[in-house]
Amino acid sequence: TSYEFIYEPERSVRFRPGQFAEFTLPAIPLRSSRGNRRTFTIASAPGEADIRVGVKFYEPGSAYKHALFGLRPGQRIAMNHIGGDFVVDATAPSLCIAGGIGITPFISTIRAALAAQTPLPMTLVYFTNGPKERAYHSLLERARRIGVKPVYVSDPTTRLTEVTLAELVPNLSRTHVYISGPPAMVRSYKPLARHLGARSVHTDY
């Protein structure tokens, strides 16, 4: 139920891994109170020719996402307002916790490190509703060679505890924690990471 959309920009786009942008569908009529703008995390690496966006679809789905899925080659979408400070420090150990499509800011970071062939000391816990919902699996497996340690959790009822976090990252006091996903998940793990003495805790809903 997740798809990656790939856009060819008219000019090079400057951003940092983990940042988001606003995407507008001006030429497509929408019957939606939320309008024709949405914010998505950029899933490509800085310097790549294309802009990639990972999008999760739910049924029945919003008018915007149906219009997005109906785009054809040659049609245009506007991108602006790049921002956000959910940027992983790639030089320090990190524990990244992702729920569903919340994986995208970490994908941008991983793609950047793979392109540069630089080490990335990241432990990545990735929650999905079953193995079939696991996006970017081949990319995450390739990232093992640069130091990324993906941990897949396919049972949504599984919870991280103080014990499991300590096993995953014994030196949490020297580790930056990044949590990206549904609000309930973020609210649950943010105080836990702080309680265990994480070096810093950053969140993205």
Secondary structure, DSSP 4 states (H G I P E B T S, - for coil): -EEEEEE--SS-----TT-EEEEE-TTS----TTTTEEEEEB-SPTT-SSEEEEEE--SS--HHHHHHHT--TT---EEEEEE------TTS-EEEEEEGGGGHHHHHHHHHHHHHT----EEEEEE-SSGGG-TTHHHHHHGGGGT-EEEEE--TT----HHHHHHH-TTGGG-EEEEES-HHHHHHHHHHHHHTT-SEEEEE-
